C-alpha cells in the first residue's frame, strides 16, 4: 500500500457565505508529481494554503504525513518547501545569502547552511551568480533560486504555485528538467499551473477544479483518452461551414473564431471541408489536456 503524503477527505473551506473549497477528496502518494489545474477562483490556491498549514480548514479531514495541520502545523512545516507565485527574494542580499539566511528559519547551523546553499546553487546552475544581488538576475534565475530556497531544509514535500509563470520557453524547460530530476530523487511535488503543456509534461496525476469542486482526477494521458479520445479538426467559424456541418450531422464545438470537430477519421472530415470550401484554413491535431480542460470548465473568461 502506498504511503500518502497528503490525504484529503470531504475537505471544505468557507469564508463567511463563500464556499471556496467544496468537499473535495484527493490523495498524493510519496514520490508523485501531482498537479492542480483550474480557472481563476477554482479553489486551487485555497487548497494549497490548507496543505501549507497557513489556512485552517472549515470541515472535513486533511492529513499531511499522517499529521493534522490544525494541531501539528509546526512539525508539518518543517517537512515542506514552498515556491510562491510571486518572487519574494530579499533584494538586499546576494544569491548565496538568500539561501544561507533563509536556512536560519529551520535552525540549520551556519556551516551546514553554507554547504547546502553551495550544493543547491550547483544543482540549479547558479554557482557563477553566487555573489550577485537579486536585481541583476534574469526572471528564470530568480525562479530557480526560489526553488533552491524551498529545498534548503531538504523537505519531503515540495509545493509549487505557478513555478514557471512569466518565463520564456528556454527557462521553462530548464526548470522542468530540474523538477523531473527532483521527482526521480524521490521528492513528492505538488504544483498549480495555468500552463496545460506543463501539466501534461510533468504530472503523474492531476485534478481539474472549478468553483471549489474537483471535476476529474487522473493522469494526463488517461484524461485525454477518456474525454477526447480522438483527433481534432479545427476550421474557421463562418456561417457557411456551420451550415455545412449541421446539414451533414457532424458534431462540432464552437470556440470563438474556431470550430472544432472531434473525430476518429480526421482525413475524411478534412477532405470533405477542402472540397466544399476552397482556401479555408484547416488544422488537424491530436486531442490534448487543454481540450479536456476547456471541455470541462468552459471557454468564458474568468476574472
C-alpha positions as CSV (number, residue, x, y, z in Angstrom):
1,X,0.0,0.0,0.0
2,X,1.3,3.5,-0.9
3,X,2.3,5.9,1.8
4,X,0.2,9.0,1.3
5,X,2.0,12.3,1.9
6,X,-1.4,14.1,1.6
7,X,-4.8,12.8,2.2
8,X,-8.0,14.9,2.0
9,X,-11.5,13.7,2.6
10,X,-14.6,15.9,2.2
11,X,-12.3,18.9,2.7
12,X,-14.2,22.2,2.9
13,X,-13.1,25.8,3.3
14,X,-15.6,28.6,3.8
15,X,-15.2,32.4,4.0
16,X,-18.5,33.5,5.5
17,X,-21.0,32.9,2.8
18,X,-18.4,31.8,0.2
19,X,-17.5,28.1,-0.1
20,X,-14.0,28.3,-1.7
21,X,-13.4,24.6,-1.4
22,X,-16.4,22.3,-1.5
23,X,-16.0,18.8,-0.1
24,X,-13.0,17.7,-2.2
25,X,-11.2,14.3,-2.0
26,X,-7.7,13.6,-3.2
27,X,-4.5,11.8,-2.1
28,X,-0.9,12.2,-3.1
29,X,1.4,9.2,-2.6
30,X,5.1,9.5,-1.8
31,X,7.2,10.3,-4.8
32,X,4.4,11.5,-7.0
33,X,4.3,14.8,-9.0
34,X,0.7,15.9,-8.6
35,X,-1.0,18.8,-10.3
36,X,-3.9,21.2,-9.6
37,X,-5.5,22.8,-12.6
38,X,-8.4,25.1,-12.8
39,X,-9.6,28.6,-13.9
40,X,-9.1,31.6,-11.6
41,X,-11.2,31.2,-8.5
42,X,-11.4,27.5,-8.8
43,X,-10.1,26.9,-5.3
44,X,-6.5,25.7,-6.1
45,X,-4.7,28.4,-4.0
46,X,-7.1,27.9,-1.1
47,X,-6.4,24.2,-1.1
48,X,-2.7,24.8,-1.2
49,X,-2.9,27.2,1.7
50,X,-4.6,24.5,3.8
51,X,-1.9,22.0,2.8
52,X,0.8,24.5,3.8
53,X,-0.8,24.9,7.2
54,X,-1.4,28.6,6.8
55,X,-5.2,28.4,6.5
56,X,-7.3,26.2,8.7
57,X,-10.0,24.0,7.1
58,X,-13.6,24.6,7.9
59,X,-14.7,20.9,7.8
60,X,-13.5,17.6,6.6
61,X,-10.3,15.7,7.1
62,X,-6.8,16.7,6.0
63,X,-3.6,14.7,6.8
64,X,-0.1,15.7,5.8
65,X,2.5,13.0,6.6
66,X,-0.3,11.4,8.6
67,X,-0.5,14.6,10.8
68,X,-3.3,17.1,11.3
69,X,-2.4,20.6,10.2
70,X,-4.6,22.1,12.9
71,X,-2.6,20.5,15.7
72,X,0.7,19.6,14.1
73,X,1.3,22.6,11.8
74,X,4.8,23.4,13.2
75,X,6.0,19.8,12.6
76,X,4.5,19.7,9.1
77,X,6.0,23.0,8.0
78,X,9.5,21.6,8.9
79,X,9.0,19.0,6.2
80,X,7.7,21.1,3.4
81,X,9.2,23.6,1.0
82,X,7.2,26.2,-0.8
83,X,7.8,28.2,-4.0
84,X,5.3,31.1,-4.1
85,X,3.9,32.5,-7.3
86,X,5.4,35.9,-6.6
87,X,9.1,36.5,-6.4
88,X,9.8,37.3,-2.7
89,X,13.6,37.0,-2.6
90,X,15.4,39.5,-0.4
91,X,16.7,42.2,-2.8
92,X,19.4,43.4,-0.2
93,X,21.1,40.0,-0.1
94,X,23.3,38.1,-2.6
95,X,22.2,34.9,-4.2
96,X,24.1,32.9,-1.6
97,X,22.9,34.9,1.3
98,X,19.3,34.5,0.3
99,X,19.8,30.8,0.9
100,X,22.0,31.0,3.9
101,X,19.8,33.5,5.8
102,X,16.6,31.6,5.0
103,X,18.2,28.4,6.4
104,X,18.1,30.1,9.9
105,X,14.4,29.7,10.0
106,X,14.9,26.0,10.2
107,X,17.6,26.2,12.9
108,X,20.3,25.0,10.4
109,X,23.8,25.9,11.5
110,X,25.8,28.4,9.5
111,X,28.3,25.8,8.4
112,X,25.6,23.4,7.3
113,X,23.6,26.2,5.6
114,X,26.7,27.1,3.6
115,X,27.2,23.5,2.5
116,X,23.6,23.1,1.4
117,X,23.5,26.5,-0.3
118,X,26.5,25.7,-2.4
119,X,25.1,22.3,-3.3
120,X,21.8,23.8,-4.4
121,X,23.5,26.6,-6.4
122,X,25.4,24.0,-8.2
123,X,22.3,21.8,-8.9
124,X,20.4,24.8,-10.3
125,X,23.4,26.1,-12.2
126,X,23.6,29.3,-10.3
127,X,27.1,28.9,-8.8
128,X,28.6,31.6,-11.0
129,X,26.0,34.0,-9.6
130,X,26.8,33.2,-6.0
131,X,27.7,36.8,-5.0
132,X,25.3,38.6,-7.4
133,X,22.5,40.7,-6.0
134,X,18.9,39.8,-6.9
135,X,18.1,42.7,-9.2
136,X,20.9,41.5,-11.5
137,X,19.3,38.1,-12.1
138,X,17.0,37.2,-15.0
139,X,13.5,36.0,-14.4
140,X,14.5,32.4,-14.9
141,X,17.4,32.7,-12.5
142,X,15.1,34.1,-9.8
143,X,12.6,31.2,-10.2
144,X,15.5,28.7,-10.0
145,X,16.7,30.5,-6.8
146,X,13.2,30.3,-5.3
147,X,13.3,26.6,-6.0
148,X,16.7,26.3,-4.4
149,X,15.5,28.2,-1.3
150,X,12.5,25.9,-1.0
151,X,14.9,22.9,-0.8
152,X,17.3,24.3,1.8
153,X,15.5,22.4,4.6
154,X,15.6,19.2,2.5
155,X,11.8,18.9,2.5
156,X,9.8,15.7,1.9
157,X,7.1,17.7,0.2
158,X,7.6,20.5,-2.3
159,X,4.7,22.8,-3.1
160,X,4.9,25.0,-6.2
161,X,2.5,27.8,-7.1
162,X,2.9,28.6,-10.8
163,X,6.6,27.7,-10.9
164,X,7.3,28.9,-14.4
165,X,5.0,31.9,-14.6
166,X,6.2,34.6,-16.9
167,X,9.3,32.7,-18.2
168,X,10.4,32.2,-21.7
169,X,10.4,28.7,-23.2
170,X,14.1,28.0,-22.6
171,X,13.8,29.0,-18.9
172,X,10.6,27.0,-18.5
173,X,12.2,23.8,-20.0
174,X,15.2,24.3,-17.7
175,X,13.0,24.3,-14.6
176,X,11.0,21.3,-16.0
177,X,14.3,19.3,-16.2
178,X,15.1,20.2,-12.6
179,X,11.7,19.2,-11.3
180,X,11.8,15.9,-13.1
181,X,15.2,15.2,-11.5
182,X,13.9,16.1,-8.1
183,X,11.0,13.7,-8.6
184,X,13.4,11.0,-9.8
185,X,15.3,11.5,-6.5
186,X,12.1,10.7,-4.6
187,X,10.7,14.1,-3.8
188,X,6.9,14.4,-3.6
189,X,5.9,17.5,-5.6
190,X,2.5,19.3,-5.8
191,X,2.1,22.2,-8.2
192,X,-0.5,24.5,-9.6
193,X,-0.2,25.8,-13.1
194,X,-2.1,27.5,-15.8
195,X,0.2,26.0,-18.5
196,X,-1.6,22.9,-19.7
197,X,1.5,21.7,-21.6
198,X,3.5,22.0,-18.4
199,X,0.9,19.8,-16.5
200,X,0.9,17.3,-19.3
201,X,4.7,17.1,-19.4
202,X,5.3,16.9,-15.7
203,X,2.4,15.5,-13.7
204,X,1.9,11.8,-12.9
205,X,-1.6,12.6,-11.9
206,X,-3.7,15.8,-11.6
207,X,-7.1,17.2,-10.7
208,X,-9.1,19.8,-12.6
209,X,-11.0,22.0,-10.2
210,X,-13.8,24.5,-10.9
211,X,-16.0,26.5,-8.5
212,X,-14.4,24.9,-5.4
213,X,-15.0,21.3,-6.6
214,X,-12.8,18.6,-8.2
215,X,-14.3,17.7,-11.6
216,X,-11.9,14.9,-12.5
217,X,-8.7,13.1,-11.3
218,X,-6.3,11.1,-13.3
219,X,-3.1,11.0,-15.4
220,X,-2.9,13.5,-18.3
221,X,-2.9,10.7,-20.9
222,X,-5.9,8.9,-19.3
223,X,-7.9,12.1,-19.1
224,X,-7.3,12.9,-22.8
225,X,-8.1,9.4,-23.8
226,X,-11.3,9.3,-21.8
227,X,-12.7,12.8,-22.6
228,X,-11.3,13.4,-26.1
229,X,-10.1,10.1,-27.3
230,X,-9.6,11.1,-30.9
231,X,-8.1,13.7,-33.2
232,X,-9.4,17.2,-33.6
233,X,-10.1,19.1,-36.9
234,X,-10.1,22.8,-36.4
235,X,-11.5,25.1,-39.0
236,X,-12.9,28.6,-39.4
237,X,-16.1,29.6,-37.6
238,X,-18.0,31.1,-40.5
239,X,-21.8,30.6,-41.3
240,X,-21.2,28.6,-44.4
241,X,-19.1,26.0,-42.6
242,X,-21.5,25.9,-39.6
243,X,-24.4,25.2,-42.0
244,X,-22.4,22.5,-43.8
245,X,-21.6,20.7,-40.6
246,X,-25.1,21.0,-39.4
247,X,-26.5,19.6,-42.6
248,X,-24.0,16.7,-42.6
249,X,-24.9,15.8,-39.0
250,X,-21.3,16.4,-37.9
251,X,-21.0,17.4,-34.2
252,X,-18.7,20.3,-33.5
253,X,-17.7,22.7,-30.7
254,X,-17.6,26.4,-31.2
255,X,-14.7,28.4,-29.7
256,X,-14.8,32.0,-30.8
257,X,-13.3,32.2,-34.3
258,X,-12.7,28.4,-34.5
259,X,-14.9,25.3,-34.9
260,X,-13.6,22.0,-33.5
261,X,-14.6,18.6,-34.7
262,X,-13.6,15.6,-32.7
263,X,-13.3,12.6,-35.0
264,X,-11.6,9.2,-35.5
265,X,-11.4,10.0,-39.2
266,X,-9.7,13.4,-39.5
267,X,-8.7,12.8,-43.1
268,X,-12.3,12.2,-44.2
269,X,-13.5,15.4,-42.5
270,X,-10.6,17.4,-43.8
271,X,-11.1,16.2,-47.4
272,X,-14.8,17.0,-47.3
273,X,-14.2,20.5,-46.0
274,X,-11.5,21.2,-48.5
275,X,-13.7,20.0,-51.4
276,X,-16.6,22.2,-50.2
277,X,-14.6,25.4,-49.2
278,X,-11.6,26.4,-51.3
279,X,-8.8,28.1,-49.4
280,X,-10.3,27.5,-45.9
281,X,-7.9,27.2,-43.0
282,X,-7.9,23.7,-41.6
283,X,-5.7,22.1,-38.9
284,X,-5.7,18.5,-37.8
285,X,-4.1,17.7,-34.4
286,X,-4.3,15.1,-31.6
287,X,-6.5,15.8,-28.6
288,X,-4.8,17.5,-25.7
289,X,-5.1,18.2,-22.0
290,X,-6.1,21.7,-23.0
291,X,-9.1,20.3,-24.8
292,X,-10.1,18.4,-21.7
293,X,-9.8,21.5,-19.6
294,X,-11.9,23.6,-21.9
295,X,-14.5,20.9,-22.3
296,X,-15.0,20.6,-18.5
297,X,-14.6,24.2,-17.4
298,X,-15.9,26.1,-20.5
299,X,-14.3,28.8,-22.6
300,X,-15.6,32.0,-20.9
301,X,-13.0,34.3,-19.4
302,X,-12.6,34.3,-15.6
303,X,-11.6,37.3,-13.5
